[in-house]
Amino acid sequence: MKKALKIIIPITILAIITITLVISNKKEQDEITQISSIKELEKIYDKGTSEETKLSTMLKLPFSLLRNTPKYYVTNYDSSMSIESDLKTMPNNFSNAATTDTAKVLEESTKEYSTTNIQVENVDEADVTKTDGDYIYSLSENQVIITDVKKPEEIKIIAKISENSNKVPEDLILYNHKLAVIYQESKDYYNNNKNATYVAIYDVTTPEKPKKIKNYELEQPYYTSRCIDGKLYVISCGTLKKEKDKIVTYYYEDEQQIDKGTKNINKIKDINTKYQTILSNFDLNNTESKVNVNSYLMNISNCYVSENNIYLINEKYKTKSPKITDIFGLKGLLGILDYEYNSEENGYYTEIYKFNLLEDGNIKFANKALEKGKTINQFSIDEYKNNLRVALQDNNKGSKIIILDDEMKKIGETTNLAKGEKMYSSRFLGEKAYLVTYKTIDPLFVVDLSNPRTPNVLGELKIPGYSTYLHPYDENHIIGIGMQTEEKVNRNSSGKVISTTAIITGMKMALFDVTDVQNPVQISDTIIGDRRTTSSILTNHKALLFSKEKQIIAIPVNNYTEDFNAESYSNNYNSMINSYKNYKKDYISEGYFVYNINLTDGFKLKGTITHNKNQKKNRYNLETRLLRGLYIENNLYTISEDYIKVNKLEDLQEISQLEINKSN
């Protein structure tokens, strides 16, 4: 009997494992299929986007203005210039968040220095400026500038990297003496559907002599990228391309064209689109390896990356068609418009696609989910203990948080918050979430997520203005950065109040005490400028420099020559954000505003650093704009496309400056 059991038990276990794998594989096959032929791909292309609504790409993450500087290249058929807007948005879980107050130390250096303000610990995000404590890598026009900053009094450019004029550098990743430069490539000046993503990897062990050791090209525009433990992930997205009536299925690696036909192109069940998203990964630890390239027929409007998964978000507006009974029934012909407008099923929907990051660095589709509502940026999404938390704006119903398990099944959901208001920012920190909504007053909601099946609102604080970005100060305090507003009452000729709106009166930074989660309190704030004042931090979290230990917070700030007209947009988040970046007026100047910050004194302005002294204006009559600020030891470095300045952190006394465009 014992011998029989010894045989039966292993066989039973093996059978269970086999059945599980079969079911799992079948499920994946049901969800995703490989395109079998070019002919099938042609049919998909011809069908186009008949089942999609062409949603504005407001939440897409273009990178040309990531540096808070206009990027100019020909994209229109008539060869006119265009400016892409930076809508890249915003340590999600405070326990695993990596912010600029986390110093890094290389093997060769014991210097303390700030890093890019990222969302998830150990998941590095590309940026326009990187440092290892001894050298600063930055972008200036079409070049990558390498500056030796070992001696703050004698900083000097030691190398410049540039490709041909069609390749514009957008982003940098620095890892273990490898510098990945990600370019947007215009392959055809007369066809704006020919942009591609070009990735060049340089060995900068000797920064004075950077050596290109790898390059590859993806035939879609650059979307975003991450680096996890040396694994570089680059994502591109656009419509399927045709060349001589044939759909493009190739990519390039080390200048060699590689065409695997439709082998790497996948279709997800129930998704009909000619948008193509290309996922690539390359191991920076093994530069002799090959790049892995796979594509999926899907569009992207948002992206979140954890250490273990990539979540790609596509948002679309759906309208439910009325039934015959609604037309010819009691509602009648006249009621059909009311039916269509009031349908509970109408509105924005968010498609969430989960991809596993395998140990070998490859990417594998895992599952998907569909939820009503839309996200506002990458900080609307957070992975915590294998669950995915998502903050959604559900049209006029308000905002809510949903929680999905590892298989992307919904297990929890809050009630709708702040009906009729727009969600402006969200932040997940451990077992709590913070939401900011706005109409004419700013409610800050504190949400308890400790039980993922029963999330609930703990407290609420209402103050003037709104925050577009929330940043943790510590476990019990939150920094909000946004705009200060005043409520305006509108009356008719009889003096009767007919509406209330809000007008912007300046930028605002606020410090909130959330120790008592049921009664959050604003303990400090500072108003910056007036209604002409804006900052890239409003839409780009990487513009922030913060260190609790050094008691510093710094942001770039600029003013327009005319009042910033935002009153008419006060109830529309999309228009508001677009207005910040596309306001077509000259800038007066931009400065880097540096503040002391602590819980006792709140915000205290230390001073402002500018880069526009005796400087010519650029082709759009705008003064030079700052890229980033960072610290190395006790010195502050501000970097623009034209200058690098070094100032003492203590009192902002200038140590040295370097004019990039005049340096050899």
C-alpha positions in Angstrom: 0.0 0.0 0.0 2.8 2.4 1.0 4.6 1.6 -2.3 1.4 2.3 -4.2 1.0 5.6 -2.5 4.6 6.6 -3.2 3.8 6.1 -6.9 0.3 7.6 -6.9 1.1 10.8 -5.0 3.8 12.0 -7.4 1.7 11.1 -10.4 -1.2 13.0 -9.0 0.9 16.1 -8.3 2.4 15.9 -11.8 -1.1 15.6 -13.3 -2.3 18.6 -11.3 0.6 20.7 -12.5 0.2 19.6 -16.1 -3.5 20.4 -16.0 -2.8 23.8 -14.5 -0.3 24.6 -17.1 -2.6 23.5 -19.9 -5.4 25.7 -18.5 -3.0 28.6 -18.1 -1.7 28.3 -21.6 -5.2 27.9 -23.0 -6.2 31.0 -21.2 -3.3 32.9 -22.7 -4.1 31.6 -26.1 -7.7 32.7 -25.7 -6.6 36.2 -24.7 -3.8 36.7 -27.2 -3.0 35.3 -30.7 -0.1 35.8 -33.0 -0.8 37.4 -36.3 -0.5 34.5 -38.8 0.3 36.4 -42.0 0.8 39.7 -43.6 -2.6 39.3 -45.3 -4.3 39.1 -41.9 -2.3 42.2 -40.8 -3.4 44.0 -43.9 -7.1 43.3 -43.1 -6.6 44.7 -39.6 -4.9 47.8 -41.0 -7.7 48.4 -43.5 -10.3 47.9 -40.9 -8.6 50.7 -39.0 -10.1 52.2 -35.9 -13.8 51.6 -36.6 -14.4 50.3 -33.1 -12.3 53.1 -31.4 -12.9 56.7 -30.7 -9.9 58.8 -31.4 -9.1 60.0 -27.9 -6.9 63.0 -27.3 -3.4 62.0 -26.5 -3.3 64.5 -23.6 -2.2 61.8 -21.2 0.4 60.3 -23.6 3.9 60.9 -22.5 5.8 62.7 -25.2 9.3 63.6 -24.3 10.3 66.7 -26.3 9.5 69.1 -23.5 10.6 66.8 -20.7 13.4 69.2 -20.2 10.9 72.1 -20.0 12.4 73.3 -23.2 10.8 73.3 -26.7 12.0 70.7 -29.1 11.9 71.7 -32.7 11.8 69.4 -35.6 9.8 69.1 -38.8 6.7 66.9 -38.3 4.1 68.4 -40.5 3.8 67.7 -44.2 4.2 71.4 -45.1 7.6 71.4 -43.3 6.4 73.8 -40.5 7.8 73.6 -37.1 5.9 72.1 -34.2 6.3 72.0 -30.4 5.4 68.9 -28.5 4.0 69.4 -25.0 5.4 67.6 -22.0 2.5 65.8 -20.3 4.6 63.3 -18.5 3.2 63.1 -15.1 4.2 62.0 -11.8 7.5 57.3 -4.5 3.9 55.7 -5.1 4.2 53.4 -2.1 6.1 55.4 0.5 7.8 52.3 1.8 9.3 51.6 -1.6 9.4 55.1 -3.1 12.6 56.4 -4.5 12.8 60.2 -4.5 15.6 62.7 -5.0 16.4 62.6 -1.3 17.8 59.1 -1.7 21.5 59.5 -2.5 23.4 57.0 -4.6 27.0 55.9 -4.3 29.1 54.4 -7.1 32.0 52.1 -6.6 34.5 54.8 -7.5 32.8 57.6 -5.5 31.7 58.2 -2.0 29.9 61.4 -2.9 26.3 61.9 -2.0 24.1 63.1 -4.9 20.5 63.3 -5.8 18.8 61.1 -8.4 15.9 61.4 -10.7 12.6 61.7 -8.9 11.1 58.4 -9.7 7.8 56.6 -8.9 8.8 53.1 -7.8 11.9 52.1 -5.9 14.5 50.3 -8.1 12.6 51.2 -11.2 14.7 54.0 -12.8 13.0 56.4 -15.2 14.7 58.1 -18.1 15.4 61.8 -17.8 17.1 64.6 -19.6 19.8 64.9 -16.9 21.7 62.2 -15.0 24.7 62.2 -12.7 27.0 59.7 -11.0 28.5 62.3 -8.7 31.5 63.0 -10.7 30.0 63.7 -14.1 26.7 65.2 -15.3 25.1 63.9 -18.5 22.6 66.4 -20.0 20.9 67.3 -23.3 21.5 70.5 -25.3 19.9 70.9 -28.6 20.7 67.7 -30.6 23.7 66.8 -28.4 24.4 64.9 -25.2 26.8 66.9 -23.1 29.2 65.1 -20.6 30.5 67.5 -18.0 33.3 66.8 -15.5 32.1 68.2 -12.1 34.6 66.6 -9.8 36.0 70.1 -9.0 32.9 72.4 -8.5 35.1 75.4 -9.1 36.4 74.1 -12.4 33.6 72.2 -14.2 34.3 71.5 -17.8 32.8 69.7 -20.8 34.8 66.7 -21.7 32.7 65.1 -24.4 29.7 65.6 -26.7 27.6 62.9 -28.3 25.5 63.5 -31.4 23.9 61.5 -34.2 22.7 62.8 -37.6 20.3 65.7 -37.8 17.3 63.4 -38.1 17.8 62.0 -34.6 16.9 64.2 -31.6 17.9 63.0 -28.2 14.9 62.7 -25.8 16.0 60.8 -22.8 18.9 59.3 -20.8 19.4 56.2 -18.7 22.7 55.8 -16.8 23.5 52.4 -15.4 26.9 50.9 -14.3 29.0 53.0 -16.8 26.5 52.4 -19.6 24.7 55.5 -21.0 21.5 54.7 -23.0 20.5 57.6 -25.2 17.0 57.4 -26.6 16.3 59.4 -29.7 13.2 60.3 -31.6 14.0 59.8 -35.2 12.3 61.6 -38.1 12.9 59.2 -41.0 10.8 61.2 -43.6 10.5 64.9 -43.4 7.4 64.9 -45.6 5.5 62.2 -43.8 4.7 62.6 -40.1 3.9 58.9 -39.8 7.6 58.0 -40.2 8.9 58.8 -36.7 10.9 56.0 -35.1 12.7 55.3 -31.8 16.5 55.0 -31.9 18.4 53.7 -28.9 22.2 54.1 -28.7 24.1 52.6 -25.8 27.6 54.0 -24.9 30.3 52.7 -22.6 31.2 55.7 -20.5 33.8 53.9 -18.3 36.1 56.6 -19.7 33.6 59.6 -20.0 36.1 61.6 -22.1 35.8 58.9 -24.8 32.3 57.5 -24.9 32.1 54.4 -27.1 29.0 53.3 -28.8 28.6 49.6 -28.2 25.0 48.9 -29.2 22.1 50.5 -31.1 18.7 49.5 -32.2 15.7 51.1 -33.8 12.0 50.6 -33.3 9.7 51.7 -36.2 7.2 53.6 -34.0 7.5 56.9 -32.0 9.1 56.8 -28.6 6.6 56.6 -25.7 8.5 55.8 -22.4 11.2 53.7 -20.9 12.4 52.2 -17.6 15.5 50.4 -16.3 15.3 47.7 -13.7 18.5 46.0 -12.4 20.2 46.7 -15.7 17.3 45.6 -17.9 16.4 48.4 -20.2 12.7 48.5 -21.3 11.8 50.9 -24.2 8.2 51.3 -25.3 7.1 52.8 -28.6 3.6 53.3 -29.9 1.9 54.5 -33.1 -0.2 53.4 -36.0 0.9 50.5 -38.2 3.2 51.9 -40.9 3.2 51.1 -44.6 6.1 51.3 -47.1 5.2 50.8 -50.8 1.8 49.4 -49.7 3.4 46.9 -47.4 3.1 47.0 -43.6 6.4 47.5 -41.8 7.3 44.4 -39.7 11.0 45.0 -39.3 13.3 46.7 -36.8 17.0 47.4 -36.8 19.8 46.1 -34.5 23.4 47.3 -34.9 22.4 48.8 -38.3 21.1 45.5 -39.6 17.5 45.2 -40.6 15.7 42.3 -38.9 12.4 41.3 -40.3 10.6 38.4 -38.6 7.4 39.0 -40.5 4.4 38.8 -38.2 6.1 36.5 -35.8 6.5 39.2 -33.2 3.1 40.8 -33.7 0.3 39.8 -31.4 -3.4 40.5 -31.3 -5.3 40.8 -28.0 -8.8 39.4 -27.8 -11.6 41.8 -28.4 -9.2 44.6 -29.4 -9.6 45.8 -33.0 -7.1 48.6 -33.8 -4.3 49.5 -36.2 -2.3 51.0 -33.3 0.9 49.2 -32.6 2.7 49.1 -29.3 6.3 47.8 -29.4 7.9 46.5 -26.2 11.6 46.0 -26.3 14.1 45.0 -23.7 17.9 44.8 -23.6 20.3 43.7 -20.9 22.8 46.4 -20.1 24.7 43.9 -18.0 25.4 41.8 -21.1 26.0 44.1 -24.1 26.8 41.1 -26.3 23.2 40.0 -26.0 20.4 40.7 -28.5 17.5 43.1 -28.1 14.1 41.4 -27.7 11.3 43.0 -29.6 7.6 42.1 -29.5 4.6 44.1 -30.5 0.9 44.2 -29.7 -2.0 45.7 -31.6 -3.1 48.2 -29.0 -2.9 51.9 -28.2 -1.5 53.5 -25.0 -2.6 56.6 -23.1 -0.8 55.8 -19.8 1.8 53.5 -18.3 2.9 52.2 -14.9 5.9 50.0 -14.2 6.6 48.1 -11.1 9.6 45.8 -10.4 7.7 42.8 -11.7 5.1 44.1 -14.2 4.4 46.6 -16.9 0.8 47.9 -17.0 -0.2 49.6 -20.2 -3.4 51.7 -20.2 -5.6 52.6 -23.1 -8.6 54.9 -22.6 -11.5 55.3 -24.9 -14.9 56.9 -24.9 -17.8 54.6 -25.4 -21.4 55.5 -26.2 -24.2 52.9 -25.7 -26.6 52.7 -28.7 -30.3 52.8 -27.8 -32.4 49.7 -28.2 -35.4 49.5 -30.7 -37.7 49.4 -27.7 -36.3 52.7 -26.5 -37.0 54.3 -29.9 -40.5 53.0 -30.4 -41.5 52.4 -26.8 -42.7 54.8 -24.1 -39.6 56.9 -24.4 -40.6 57.7 -27.9 -38.7 59.4 -30.7 -38.4 62.6 -28.7 -36.9 60.9 -25.7 -34.1 59.1 -27.6 -31.7 62.0 -27.1 -32.3 62.1 -23.4 -31.8 58.3 -23.2 -28.5 58.5 -25.0 -27.2 61.4 -22.9 -28.3 59.8 -19.6 -27.1 56.3 -20.3 -25.2 54.9 -17.3 -22.9 53.0 -19.7 -21.7 56.1 -21.7 -18.4 57.6 -20.9 -14.7 56.9 -20.7 -13.4 53.3 -20.1 -9.9 52.2 -19.1 -8.4 49.1 -20.6 -5.5 47.8 -18.4 -3.1 45.3 -19.9 -0.7 43.5 -17.6 2.7 42.2 -18.8 5.0 40.1 -16.6 8.7 41.0 -16.5 10.4 37.6 -16.5 13.7 36.8 -14.8 15.6 36.7 -18.1 14.3 40.2 -18.8 11.7 39.2 -21.4 8.2 40.4 -21.3 5.1 38.2 -21.4 1.4 39.2 -21.6 -0.5 38.2 -18.5 -4.0 39.5 -18.4 -6.3 42.5 -18.9 -9.2 44.3 -17.3 -11.8 46.9 -18.3 -13.1 49.5 -15.9 -15.3 52.6 -16.3 -13.5 55.9 -15.8 -10.1 57.2 -16.8 -6.7 57.8 -15.1 -5.0 61.1 -15.1 -1.3 60.1 -15.1 1.1 57.3 -14.1 0.5 58.2 -10.4 -3.1 57.0 -10.8 -1.8 53.5 -10.7 0.1 51.5 -8.0 1.0 47.9 -7.4 1.0 46.8 -3.7 1.3 43.3 -2.4 0.4 41.8 -5.8 -2.7 43.9 -6.0 -3.2 46.8 -8.5 -4.8 50.0 -7.1 -6.2 52.5 -9.7 -7.6 55.9 -9.2 -10.3 56.7 -11.8 -12.3 59.8 -12.8 -15.8 58.6 -13.8 -17.1 61.6 -15.8 -19.5 63.6 -13.6 -20.0 60.8 -11.1 -16.8 61.7 -9.3 -13.6 59.8 -8.5 -13.0 56.4 -7.1 -10.3 53.8 -6.4 -10.6 50.3 -7.6 -8.4 47.3 -6.5 -7.6 44.4 -8.7 -6.0 41.1 -7.7 -3.0 39.4 -9.3 -5.3 38.0 -12.0 -6.8 41.5 -12.7 -10.1 40.7 -11.1 -11.8 43.5 -9.2 -11.9 42.8 -5.4 -12.5 46.2 -4.0 -13.9 49.7 -4.8 -14.6 52.9 -3.0 -17.8 54.9 -3.4 -17.7 57.8 -5.9 -16.1 60.9 -4.3 -16.8 64.5 -5.1 -19.5 64.2 -7.7 -19.2 66.8 -10.4 -15.6 67.5 -9.7 -12.5 66.6 -11.6 -9.6 64.6 -10.2 -6.4 66.6 -10.4 -3.9 64.3 -8.6 -3.5 61.1 -6.7 -0.8 59.3 -4.7 -0.6 55.9 -3.2 1.6 55.6 -0.2 1.6 52.1 1.4 -1.9 51.3 2.7 -3.2 54.8 2.1 -4.1 56.9 -0.9 -4.5 60.6 -1.3 -6.8 62.2 -3.9 -7.3 65.8 -4.9 -10.4 66.8 -6.7 -11.5 70.3 -7.7 -14.3 72.5 -9.0 -13.9 75.8 -7.1 -12.4 74.5 -3.9 -9.9 71.7 -3.3 -10.8 68.6 -1.3 -7.9 66.4 -0.3 -9.2 62.9 0.5 -7.4 60.4 2.6 -8.4 56.8 1.7 -7.7 53.7 3.8 -6.6 50.7 1.6 -5.4 48.4 4.4 -8.3 46.0 3.5 -8.2 45.8 -0.3 -11.8 44.4 -0.3 -13.3 47.3 1.7 -11.4 50.5 0.9 -13.0 53.6 2.5 -12.5 57.3 2.9 -11.0 58.3 6.3 -10.9 62.1 6.1 -11.2 65.2 3.9 -9.7 68.7 3.9 -11.1 71.6 1.8 -8.8 74.5 0.9 -8.6 77.1 -2.0 -6.7 76.0 -5.1 -5.7 72.5 -6.2 -2.6 70.3 -6.4 -1.6 68.6 -9.6 1.2 66.7 -7.9 1.5 65.1 -4.4 4.8 64.1 -3.0 5.6 62.4 0.3 7.5 64.4 2.9 7.5 61.6 5.4 5.0 58.9 6.5 2.7 61.5 8.1 3.1 64.6 5.8 2.4 65.3 2.2 3.6 68.1 -0.1 1.1 69.4 -2.7 2.2 71.5 -5.7 -0.4 73.2 -7.9 -2.2 76.4 -8.3 -3.8 78.9 -5.9 -7.3 80.0 -6.9 -10.1 82.4 -5.8 -13.7 81.7 -6.1 -15.6 84.1 -8.3 -19.4 84.6 -8.0 -21.2 85.4 -11.3 -24.4 87.4 -11.1 -27.0 88.4 -13.7 -28.3 91.9 -14.3 -30.7 91.5 -11.3 -27.9 90.6 -9.0 -28.9 87.0 -8.8 -26.1 84.5 -8.4 -26.1 82.3 -11.6 -22.8 80.4 -11.2 -19.5 80.3 -9.4 -16.1 79.8 -11.1 -12.5 80.0 -10.0 -9.6 82.1 -11.2 -6.0 81.3 -10.8 -4.0 83.8 -8.7 -0.6 82.1 -8.6 1.2 78.9 -8.0 1.1 77.2 -4.6 3.1 74.7 -2.5 1.4 73.3 0.6 2.5 71.0 3.4 -0.3 68.7 4.8 -0.2 66.9 8.2 -2.1 63.6 7.8 -1.1 62.1 11.1 -4.8 62.3 12.1 -6.1 60.7 8.9 -9.7 61.7 9.8 -8.7 65.3 10.1 -5.9 66.2 7.6 -4.5 69.7 8.2 -2.6 72.2 6.1 0.3 73.3 8.2 2.2 75.6 5.8 1.9 77.0 2.3 3.6 79.5 0.0 2.2 81.3 -3.0 4.6 81.8 -6.0 4.1 84.6 -8.4 0.7 85.5 -9.9 -1.7 84.3 -12.6 1.1 84.5 -15.1 3.2 82.0 -13.3 3.6 78.3 -14.3 6.1 75.5 -13.9 7.0 72.2 -15.5 6.4 70.6 -12.1 2.7 71.0 -12.8 2.9 68.2 -15.3 6.3 66.6 -14.9 7.4 65.1 -11.5 11.0 64.9 -12.6 11.3 68.7 -12.4 11.2 68.4 -8.6 14.3 68.4 -6.4 13.5 67.4 -2.8 15.6 66.2 0.2 14.1 66.0 3.6 17.6 65.5 5.1 19.0 68.6 3.5 15.7 70.5 4.1 15.5 71.5 0.5 12.8 71.7 -2.1 13.3 73.3 -5.5 11.4 73.8 -8.7 11.7 75.7 -12.0 9.3 78.7 -12.2 8.5 80.9 -15.2 6.3 83.9 -15.9 4.5 84.9 -19.1 4.6 88.4 -20.4 0.8 88.5 -20.2 -1.7 87.2 -17.7 -2.3 83.5 -17.9 -5.9 83.0 -19.0 -7.1 80.0 -17.2 -10.5 81.2 -15.8 -12.5 79.6 -18.6 -10.7 76.3 -18.1 -11.2 76.1 -14.3 -13.6 73.1 -14.6 -11.7 71.2 -17.2 -8.6 69.3 -16.3 -7.6 68.4 -19.8 -7.8 72.0 -21.1 -6.1 73.4 -18.1 -3.1 71.2 -18.4 -2.9 71.7 -22.2 -3.0 75.5 -21.5 0.0 75.4 -19.2 2.2 73.9 -21.8 0.8 75.4 -25.0 0.2 79.0 -23.9 1.6 80.9 -26.9 3.0 84.0 -25.2 6.6 85.1 -24.6 8.3 84.2 -21.3 9.6 86.9 -19.1 12.2 84.6 -17.5 12.6 81.4 -15.7 14.3 80.9 -12.5 15.1 78.0 -10.2 13.3 78.6 -6.9 15.0 77.1 -3.9 13.3 76.7 -0.6 14.1 75.5 2.9 11.4 73.1 4.1 10.8 71.6 7.5 7.9 70.8 9.7 8.6 73.8 12.1 9.1 76.6 9.6 7.3 75.2 6.6 8.5 76.8 3.3 11.1 79.6 3.3 12.6 80.9 0.1 16.4 80.7 0.0 16.7 82.4 -3.3 16.4 82.1 -7.1 18.9 81.0 -9.7 18.5 82.2 -13.3 20.3 81.3 -16.6 19.3 84.1 -18.9 21.8 86.8 -18.0 23.2 88.5 -21.2 21.8 85.7 -23.2 20.2 85.7 -26.7 16.7 84.5 -27.1 16.1 81.3 -29.0 14.2 81.0 -32.3 10.8 81.4 -30.6 11.9 84.5 -28.7 11.9 82.6 -25.4 14.5 82.9 -22.8 16.5 79.8 -22.1 14.6 77.4 -19.8 16.1 75.2 -17.1 16.3 71.5 -17.5 16.9 70.3 -14.0 18.4 70.9 -10.6 20.5 68.3 -8.7 22.8 68.3 -5.7 26.2 66.7 -5.3 27.5 66.8 -1.7 26.6 70.3 -0.5 26.5 72.0 -3.8 23.5 72.7 -6.1 23.8 72.2 -9.8 21.3 73.8 -12.2 21.4 72.6 -15.8 19.9 74.1 -18.9 20.6 73.7 -22.6 23.0 76.7 -22.4 24.5 76.8 -18.9 25.5 74.7 -15.9 25.8 76.7 -12.7 27.1 75.6 -9.3 25.9 77.2 -6.2 26.3 76.5 -2.5 23.3 74.8 -1.0 23.7 76.7 2.2 23.3 80.2 0.9 23.1 79.8 -2.9 26.4 81.7 -3.3 27.7 81.0 -6.9 30.8 78.9 -7.2 31.1 78.6 -10.9 29.2 78.6 -14.2 29.8 77.0 -17.6 28.3 78.2 -20.9 27.7 75.1 -22.9 27.3 76.5 -26.4 30.7 78.3 -26.2 32.6 75.5 -24.7 35.0 73.2 -26.6 
